Amino acid sequence: MSEPVIAQKSPIPVTVEAGKTYYWCACGKSASQPFCDGSHKGSEFAPIAFTAEKAEQVYFCGCKHSGNRPLCDGSHKRL
């Protein structure tokens, strides 16, 4: 599998709505980070669905290397 583009080396805070599904960009090419805009088309990447259980602020992975995708796990500190 190819390596994703590192969109940024820090998490992206987003206030999510309870019950809403968000599609996280896994390829790193989206202009709508951290969300998918279809830039992965023609590649082996696909967006990752995240459904918020409650309204809160979450931290989506910006580096695309998290072991807890789509949320940040601090992997950007090792890049």
Stockholm file with secondary structure:
# STOCKHOLM 1.0

chainA/1-79         MSEPVIAQKSPIPVTVEAGKTYYWCACGKSASQPFCDGSHKGSEFAPIAFTAEKAEQVYFCGCKHSGNRPLCDGSHKRL
#=GR chainA/1-79 SS CCCCCCCCSSCEEEEECTTCEEEECSSSCCTTTTBCCSTTTTSSCCCEEEECSSSEEEEECSSSCCTTTTBCCSGGGGC
#=GC SS_cons        CCCCCCCCSSCEEEEECTTCEEEECSSSCCTTTTBCCSTTTTSSCCCEEEECSSSEEEEECSSSCCTTTTBCCSGGGGC
//
